[in-house]
Amino acid sequence: MKKVLIPIDGSDDSFRAAIKARDLIDCRNCDVEFLYVEDFQPYIISSLPQDIIEIAERKKDEILEKARQRFKDSFRSVRTVALKGDPATEITEYAKKGDFDMVIMGSHGMGAAKRFLLGSVANKVVLDINKPILIVK
């Protein structure tokens, strides 16, 4: 494997996915991209107070920096990307456009309600993606 996408939201499951990626693949020859999707739709952003938007931006920066620092020595290269929108849609579209060999993601994220079997974002990505995907629980 040369290039892996790891969607990350700060949840334990998303960091477990990164650890599993490190354990499973030849890290010296693999580039990893951590993708964080802010779950803000354009119509929601325009109605939010500025301080809420700033808090979300700081949270995003903290999560991506934590991933970068924690795994910078684990892979050939580590890149972080942040997008805004529906997480499942953004992850799927980004994975389809990228030249990724695999997507590795947690089974559940930071969503308000945990689903019984598979989180709704992971489920949608599994159904819509045409690349190998590993779901880590």
N, C-alpha and C positions, 0 to 999 in steps of 0.2 A: 504494500500500500504506500502510495506516495503523498496523497492529500486527503485529509479527513475533516469533515465539518462536525463541530460539537455545539449544538444549541445549548445555551446556558442561561439560567434565570436567577441564580443565586441559591436555589434549593439544594438540599443534600443530594437528591437524585441526580441533579445536573452535574455536580462535582464528582459523584460516583461514576458517572459516565466518562468523565475525563480521566479518572484514575484507571478505569477499565481499558480505555483506549491506550493509555500508557503501558499497561500490563500486557496487552494483546498484540501490539504491532511493533515493528522494528523502528523504534523511535529515532534512531540516528538518521534515518532516511525518509522521515515523514514530516510533512508540513501540516500544521493544524490551524484551523480557523475556529475561533469561538464566536458564535453569533448570539447577540442579545437583542431581543425584540421587545420594545416598549409597547405594552398593550394599550396604546392610545389611538383611537380613531380620530381623524381630522375634526369631526364635529364635536368630539369630547374635548379635545385640546383647546379649542376656541372658547369653551365655556369654563375652563378651569382657572382658578386663581393662580397668579404667577408664582407664589411661594410653593404651591403643590407641584407645579411643573419643575421648579428648581430642585425640590426634594427628589423627584423622580430622576432628574438628570444626575444628581449626586449619587443616587443608588446605582444607576446604570454604570457610572464611572467606577464606583467602588467594586462592583461585581466583576467588571472586565479587568480591572487592575489586579484583583485577587487572582483571577484565572491566569493572567499574564505572568505574575510573579511566581505563583505556585508551580507553573508548568514550563517556565521559560527554559529550563535546563533539561526538560524531558523529551523534547522533540527537536528536529532540525531547525524549524522555525515556528513561531507562534504569532498569529495575527488575530486581532480582535475587530469585530464589526458590530455596529449598532444600527438597527432599523426601527421604524415605528409602524404600527399597524396590527392587524390580527396575527398573533404568533404563528398559528398553523399555516396560514397562507404565505406569510413572509418567509418562514423556514423552507417550505416546499418550493417556492419560486426561486429563492436564493440557491438551494441545492440543485435545482434543475439547471440553472444558468452556470453554476460553477463546475469546474472540472474535478469533482470529488470522486474518490474511489469508494467512499463509505460515509454514512451519517451515523453518529453514535450519540444517543440522547437518553436522558432519564425517562422513566415511565410516568412520573408525575412531577409537576412543577409546583410553583408557588400559588396556584389557583386557590380560590377561596374554598372550594369544596373538592375533596379528594374523590375520584371516581372509584368504583369497586374493582375493576380489572385493569384498565389502562386509562391514563389521563386523556382528556379530550384532545389536547394538542398532539400528543404522541400518536393517538389513534388516527387522527386526520392525516398526519404526515405519513404514517405507514401506508394508509390507503391511497395517497396521492403521489407518492414519490416513486420514481423508476430506477432507483439506485439501491445497492445493498444498505440495509439499515440494521443497527443493533440497538435494541431497547434494553437499558440497564435498570434493574429494580433494586 
